[in-house]
Amino acid sequence: MRSYKDLSRKYLKSQKRRTRYTIIGITLAVALITAVSILGINIQAASKRNIEDMTGSYHAVVKNISEDEMRVLKHHAKVDSVGVVYEIGFVEGLKRDTQIMIQHCNTEALNMLGKELVAGRWPENSEEIVLEETALKLLGVQLIPGETIEIKIKTKVVTPQELTGKYLLVGIAKDGFTTRTNFAYGYIGLPPEIIGITPNAYFRLKSESNLERECKTLAESLGFEDRLKLNRVLIESLRDKAKTNFIVIVLGFMIAIAASVSIYNIINISVLERIRDFGLLRAAGATVSQIRKIVYHEAAILSLKAIPLGLFLGFVLASLVIFTGTLGLNIEIKTVVIEPWIIAMSALLGIIMVWISVLGPAVKAGKISPIEAIRFYWKPDKISENSLLTRVFGTLFGTTGKLACRNLLRNRSRTLITIISMIMSVTLFIVSTIFFASMDLDRLVGMYMRSDFSLSSGWGARNGPGTSQVEYIASIDGVNKVVAARHSIVQAMFKKEDVNDSSIISKFMDGVFERQRDPETGKYPVQSDLLGYNAQGLEELNTELISGSISDRDFEREDLVIITRRDSERFNLKPGDKLQLRIRYLNEEMKLITLDYDFTVAAVVERFLTTMDVRSPGLQLVTLDKKVSEYFRVPIMGETSGNKGIDVYNYVDIFCDSKADLELIRNQLERIAFQYSGTTLNSYEKEIEKLKKSKNELAIMIYGITAVIAFIALFSVINTLNSNIILRRREFGLMRAVGASNNQLKKMVVLEGAIFGIISAAWGTLLGTGLAYILYHLAKKELSYLTWSFPLLVIFGAIAASILIGILATIAPIKRLSRLKIVEAINTIE
């Protein structure tokens, strides 16, 4: 033996079972931390990609930017990249209600706007063109890259020019997030003869922290704050990253604590088993430092084996969860993202856990005096004879129960450390169970879908179900009522002092938005949704009426709107109040037209009956369908009369009788949806099933983590009971010598395990219920569909499982106890 540290390797080889237990404990801890971290990063990345697919990856856009402003923006220290988009004009000669906008985009803009090619390449000069798939449909042609197409483009300048000629189709693009069934895009190289077109600049900042403030500050410093438009959906989603980070940190912290406790117990018991050996080494001349180095060296060897295994296992676990879809978040993750810092952090946490866990045993090993070690003397804590636990177990199980309690109370610190993991597993299980039980899926779906079926063509669609189709749907056997709505996005005008919602003030009135204030009225435009209901829809809103009155005759005669209770509170509105609604659009001469209409609030309702996937941040308003067609249909390019009279309902909600044949109705509605490109059919049952699947998948992941923590807790209890038997060898020998049977000793150890389970269950239930109640009230503000639920049967199951784990943990210690011989046990101190 060249050094004392060689003893570490020899001990680990001789104690193969304990070495395996320790490696398993460290491996599981590192694997869980790695898996949770990888999942958190991938959920964030996938969520961000999904948002970018819907809105683009740019942070903000500057409209009509000058050359000087563009040059400064591109070279600004805070700006990462700038995409340039020239809106050339629109294709002429298309069918009514259809448009194809022709743009020129640089590479950065194409990337930021999520433009993808299906075939071919992007144009390199003004004689080449790329068209979206929908654009080819609107043109009524079937072309492949390499063929030519002749089109006429009317430019978007004060004095419109026409570009007529043959273009070489060099590519076909995938439809973008702003493409509609009647609106698509084409892309050409920048025509040199076009004069007067100023581009839009889409940009990304280098830092993603405080994006809204940084974009506004940048715009103010460069003088284009009045032309700045933020990508709010993306910015707000990036703001929510902190929530995911918090969950990952909490789970990682709980896993680290549970694993550290388990590793501590395993290493601690290895020290206790070798107290005599350490004493002999001290007697032979080993220093305190050398004894500690032996323990540290053992931990280092275990870490070198366990941590790489944990990193690999964590990656495998995360990949399985991702590719089996058990995330419960309706987020598609195509590839697993592994950041180097995750691997480094997980490995570092593993090392820290082992280091912290080994400090106590190493110090203890170094403090052992040769005489104490050879005598194997251990001084217990003071024990209270009248403790509640001792009295209860003494009454139930007699002397055996009383001794079991006294044994655990001898070393309260070890008992506390042992039950921490079990308490954490019970707490996490109860919090998760109460949270999942409190998720009222019917209420959640009911928040955005009241009907049995919903046909949606989306905002801006000019192709969808009309009056005749709505009447046909109403005649289907089993259909009770049909609520049809036309949709327009309008600007509701408000003074700042009339708004109670701080988020509305920050989004539409503060900072750069100060310039949008109407100088005559002092009001600011707030983007809002205006729905035009059919007569039956207005009538059905009486079931949700809070104040005011609703009559289709009144809506025919006057310009009236209905608001929700929530918006009534946010904007200080009540029946009888006046509300100014504004619509703005570019006419065929490319002049900005502003139209204002004064409406009166007729009623306040609890909620509306329309199923909408995307809502504006401002008000949701309802009026008569004819009013939307008459006032708020935006004219399309080339028409002076606009779209007044277009007979399209953007949303159609179908309510069925309780005994209706839903499958038969679904089949007929699917045929109707198929007639209109871009129209989708949703059903209440389908939404419930989708949410149930997501809920179950999320539960599997959370309960899986809970099970692993419980498994780690099982190791802790086993090791603590083993250490108790080692420390009390002489005591057990004396008890056997005075007549105690082997079965009585086994019963005492089983009761000790049961006490661990009972204490853990009691504390876990109290902490879990309290924490769940706090989280419920905090989450209720954002998740209004939650309803407090306390599933007693599941809670009792958790308590029973905790006690069972404590009892199962006694199997290995009982085997050790059975092998204990009386004479050898008594001679422990000789």
Buried (B, 14 or more C-beta within 10 A) or exposed (E): EEEBBEBBEEBBEEBEEBBEBBBBBBBBBBBBBBBBBBBBBBBBBBBBBBBBBBBBBBBBBBBEBBEEBBEBBBEBEBBEBBBBBBBBBBBBEBEEBBBBBBBBBBEBBBBBBBBEBEBBEBBEEBBBBBBBBBBBBBBEEEEEBEEEBEBEBBBBBEEBBEBEEEBBBBBBBBBBEBBBBBBBBBBBBBBEEBEEBBBBBBBBBEEBEEBBEBBBBBBBEBEBBEBBBBBBBBBBBBBEBEEBEEBBEEBBEBBBBBBBBBBBBBBBBBBBBBBBBBBBBBEEEBEBEBBBBBBBBBBBBBBEBBBBBBBBBBBEBBBEBBEEBBBBBEBEBEEBBBEEEBBEBBBEBBBEBBBEBBBBBBBBBBEBEBEBBBBBBBEEEEBEEEBEBBBBBBEEBEEBBBBBBBBBBBBEEBBEBBBBBBBBBBBBBBBBBBBBBBBBBEEBBBEBBBBBBBBBBBBBBBBBBBEEBBEBBBEBEBBBBBBBBBBBBBBBBBBBEEBEBEEBBEBBBBBBBEEEBBEEEEBBBBBBBBBBBBBBBBBBBEEBBEEBEBBBEBBEEEBBBBBBBBBBEBBBBEBEBEBBBBBEBEEBEBEEEEEEBEBBBBBBBEBBBBBBEEEBBBBBBBBBBBBBBBBBBBBBBEEEEBBBEBBBBBBBBBBBBEEBEBEEBBEBBEEBBEEBBBBEBBBBBBBBEBBEBBBEBBBBBBBBBBEBBBBBBBBBBBBBBBBBBBBBBBBBBBBBEEEBEEEBBBBBBBBBBBBBBBBBBBBBBBBBBEBBBEBBEEEBEEBEBBEEBBBEEBBEEBBEBBBEBBBBBBEBBBEBBEEBEEEEBBEBEE
